[in-house]
Amino acid sequence: MNSTAYSALPVEAGAPTAALRRCGLLVMPGASLLALAGVLEALQAANGLQPEARYEVQLLSLDGAPAACSGQLLSPQAWAAALPLLAPERAWDLLLVFSGESLPADAALLLALQTQAASGVALAGVDGGSALLAEAGLLSGQRATVKGAWIDALQEDWPEVVWSDKVWEMNAEASRMSCAGGSASLDLMVAWLGRRHGERFAQDLTLALGLERARGRDERQRRAVAEQRGGSPKLAEALSLMEANLAEPLPTEEVARLVGVSRRQLERLFKQHLDALPSRYYLELRLNRARRLLQQGSQSILQIGLSCGFSSGPHFSNAYKAHFDKTPRDERSQRAAAWRRPAGESPP
């Protein structure tokens, strides 16, 4: 493969010779420029933090013609020129497939994706790119995510995939990944780079990118109001009430009364649009807020629990452990250990 096809992301002058890690970015129709930029920004920032492992990118399209990405024309290299479709060798460390449309792919592309997967390339679907990986049979038995509006349709087409409404998904080996598109690509890249270089590095990278925090895999997508609420103003109102009352949670009956529906009607709305009971969804909102405060704030564990609507320390600890499989004290201890660990050192 011609190395000049790669665009080396900049590192500081005078840095030692770096081990090159190549990332292919396959841009399909309708891809989001924001999603693409998130990946590029994360890799560039990673190069600045640890130049000993240098990331390079190769922008690709199926035919090499300029690709429209959120209205902007990109000039990628042709997929077939960069990779003979039947070549068995590993071409990249990571291949990300970007698409804003859920379209069927041709057989040659699916075979090429399968070949690269077999050679050990890690594959990530960004937005509609996850549908392409599913069509290639590369997500069977795996968790994957796309934008919320597509989940039901994809669940019908590929029931062997566990489709979720999380911001991003990654398997234990980090060989299959997906994210919802838009800014979610940045969250996914922070998680992937953190897996490779350690939690402390992920925290440093988050700061370098100017983010208050990167969203974790447990967080649901915050979809557009009309999409998330399924056009239901009653559900939208109920969710707004919950989000405004995390410290003093409202009983389900009270939420229903304030919205102007019966408890049974409210439960049907939540089940239909969010696949959860109101009480369960409300609890997840409070626990996710508590997790962010434990990871980033300086309040005591008890203060955090009380501020998220838990009546006591044991009540908070039990609910937290049941949801995250670790106690609030474990969460806080892991954060402290990550900050003590030198950057670039992987967790034990």
Solvent accessible surface area in square Angstrom, and as a share of the most:
residue,aa,sasa,rsa
1,M,122,0.55
2,N,95,0.49
3,S,70,0.45
4,T,113,0.66
5,A,30,0.23
6,Y,22,0.08
7,S,66,0.42
8,A,47,0.36
9,L,15,0.07
10,P,77,0.49
11,V,42,0.24
12,E,116,0.52
13,A,108,0.84
14,G,86,0.83
15,A,34,0.26
16,P,90,0.57
17,T,139,0.81
18,A,20,0.16
19,A,59,0.46
20,L,81,0.40
21,R,62,0.23
22,R,76,0.28
23,C,0,0.00
24,G,0,0.00
25,L,1,0.00
26,L,0,0.00
27,V,5,0.03
28,M,18,0.08
29,P,71,0.44
30,G,43,0.41
31,A,2,0.01
32,S,32,0.21
33,L,58,0.29
34,L,108,0.54
35,A,1,0.01
36,L,5,0.03
37,A,38,0.30
38,G,7,0.07
39,V,0,0.00
40,L,58,0.29
41,E,96,0.43
42,A,0,0.00
43,L,0,0.00
44,Q,84,0.38
45,A,21,0.16
46,A,0,0.00
47,N,0,0.00
48,G,34,0.33
49,L,74,0.37
50,Q,9,0.04
51,P,27,0.17
52,E,96,0.43
53,A,6,0.04
54,R,65,0.24
55,Y,0,0.00
56,E,18,0.08
57,V,10,0.05
58,Q,1,0.00
59,L,48,0.24
60,L,0,0.00
61,S,6,0.04
62,L,69,0.34
63,D,106,0.55
64,G,26,0.25
65,A,46,0.36
66,P,86,0.54
67,A,15,0.12
68,A,62,0.48
69,C,0,0.00
70,S,73,0.47
71,G,71,0.68
72,Q,98,0.44
73,L,134,0.66
74,L,31,0.16
75,S,98,0.64
76,P,10,0.06
77,Q,52,0.23
78,A,24,0.19
79,W,5,0.02
80,A,57,0.44
81,A,75,0.58
82,A,2,0.02
83,L,2,0.01
84,P,83,0.52
85,L,53,0.26
86,L,130,0.65
87,A,10,0.08
88,P,105,0.66
89,E,97,0.43
90,R,124,0.45
91,A,11,0.08
92,W,4,0.01
93,D,31,0.16
94,L,1,0.00
95,L,0,0.00
96,L,1,0.00
97,V,0,0.00
98,F,1,0.00
99,S,6,0.04
100,G,20,0.20
101,E,68,0.31
102,S,51,0.33
103,L,89,0.44
104,P,112,0.71
105,A,20,0.16
106,D,82,0.43
107,A,83,0.64
108,A,43,0.33
109,L,3,0.01
110,L,27,0.13
111,L,80,0.40
112,A,0,0.00
113,L,0,0.00
114,Q,70,0.31
115,T,27,0.16
116,Q,0,0.00
117,A,15,0.12
118,A,93,0.72
119,S,33,0.21
120,G,44,0.42
121,V,1,0.01
122,A,11,0.09
123,L,0,0.00
124,A,0,0.00
125,G,0,0.00
126,V,1,0.01
127,D,13,0.07
128,G,0,0.00
129,G,0,0.00
130,S,0,0.00
131,A,3,0.02
132,L,6,0.03
133,L,0,0.00
134,A,2,0.02
135,E,50,0.23
136,A,5,0.04
137,G,46,0.44
138,L,25,0.12
139,L,2,0.01
140,S,62,0.40
141,G,67,0.64
142,Q,49,0.22
143,R,118,0.43
144,A,0,0.00
145,T,0,0.00
146,V,0,0.00
147,K,66,0.28
148,G,11,0.11
149,A,66,0.52
150,W,49,0.17
151,I,28,0.14
152,D,113,0.59
153,A,60,0.46
154,L,3,0.02
155,Q,68,0.30
156,E,146,0.65
157,D,87,0.45
158,W,48,0.17
159,P,92,0.58
160,E,78,0.35
161,V,1,0.01
162,V,73,0.42
163,W,18,0.06
164,S,11,0.07
165,D,24,0.12
166,K,38,0.16
167,V,1,0.01
168,W,18,0.06
169,E,4,0.02
170,M,5,0.02
171,N,26,0.13
172,A,86,0.67
173,E,132,0.59
174,A,12,0.10
175,S,36,0.23
176,R,38,0.14
177,M,3,0.01
178,S,0,0.00
179,C,0,0.00
180,A,14,0.11
181,G,10,0.10
182,G,20,0.20
183,S,56,0.36
184,A,3,0.02
185,S,1,0.01
186,L,29,0.15
187,D,10,0.05
188,L,1,0.01
189,M,1,0.00
190,V,6,0.04
191,A,26,0.20
192,W,3,0.01
193,L,0,0.00
194,G,9,0.09
195,R,104,0.38
196,R,80,0.29
197,H,14,0.06
198,G,0,0.00
199,E,68,0.31
200,R,57,0.21
201,F,3,0.01
202,A,17,0.13
203,Q,37,0.17
204,D,31,0.16
205,L,0,0.00
206,T,14,0.08
207,L,119,0.59
208,A,60,0.47
209,L,35,0.17
210,G,69,0.66
211,L,50,0.25
212,E,155,0.70
213,R,63,0.23
214,A,28,0.22
215,R,58,0.21
216,G,27,0.26
217,R,90,0.33
218,D,46,0.24
219,E,23,0.10
220,R,47,0.17
221,Q,13,0.06
222,R,174,0.63
223,R,44,0.16
224,A,68,0.53
225,V,95,0.55
226,A,77,0.60
227,E,65,0.29
228,Q,16,0.07
229,R,19,0.07
230,G,44,0.42
231,G,61,0.58
232,S,16,0.10
233,P,104,0.65
234,K,78,0.33
235,L,0,0.00
236,A,20,0.15
237,E,78,0.35
238,A,0,0.00
239,L,1,0.00
240,S,61,0.40
241,L,42,0.21
242,M,2,0.01
243,E,61,0.28
244,A,82,0.64
245,N,43,0.22
246,L,27,0.14
247,A,53,0.41
248,E,135,0.60
249,P,46,0.29
250,L,40,0.20
251,P,83,0.52
252,T,17,0.10
253,E,92,0.41
254,E,51,0.23
255,V,0,0.00
256,A,3,0.02
257,R,156,0.57
258,L,75,0.37
259,V,5,0.03
260,G,55,0.53
261,V,27,0.16
262,S,56,0.36
263,R,105,0.38
264,R,172,0.63
265,Q,81,0.36
266,L,0,0.00
267,E,47,0.21
268,R,134,0.49
269,L,33,0.16
270,F,0,0.00
271,K,123,0.52
272,Q,136,0.61
273,H,45,0.20
274,L,8,0.04
275,D,104,0.54
276,A,12,0.10
277,L,97,0.48
278,P,2,0.01
279,S,62,0.40
280,R,105,0.38
281,Y,9,0.03
282,Y,10,0.04
283,L,40,0.20
284,E,23,0.10
285,L,34,0.17
286,R,24,0.09
287,L,0,0.00
288,N,20,0.10
289,R,75,0.27
290,A,0,0.00
291,R,46,0.17
292,R,69,0.25
293,L,45,0.22
294,L,0,0.00
295,Q,70,0.31
296,Q,77,0.34
297,G,21,0.21
298,S,111,0.71
299,Q,76,0.34
300,S,54,0.35
301,I,37,0.19
302,L,91,0.45
303,Q,99,0.44
304,I,0,0.00
305,G,2,0.02
306,L,86,0.43
307,S,30,0.20
308,C,0,0.00
309,G,16,0.15
310,F,4,0.02
311,S,92,0.60
312,S,44,0.28
313,G,24,0.23
314,P,93,0.59
315,H,81,0.36
316,F,1,0.00
317,S,34,0.22
318,N,105,0.54
319,A,19,0.14
320,Y,0,0.00
321,K,103,0.44
322,A,92,0.71
323,H,51,0.23
324,F,20,0.08
325,D,120,0.62
326,K,38,0.16
327,T,33,0.19
328,P,2,0.01
329,R,168,0.61
330,D,62,0.32
331,E,8,0.03
332,R,47,0.17
333,S,60,0.39
334,Q,81,0.36
335,R,49,0.18
336,A,40,0.31
337,A,34,0.26
338,A,0,0.00
339,W,103,0.36
340,R,179,0.65
341,R,29,0.11
342,P,84,0.53
343,A,67,0.52
344,G,37,0.36
345,E,90,0.40
346,S,60,0.39
347,P,64,0.40
348,P,170,1.07
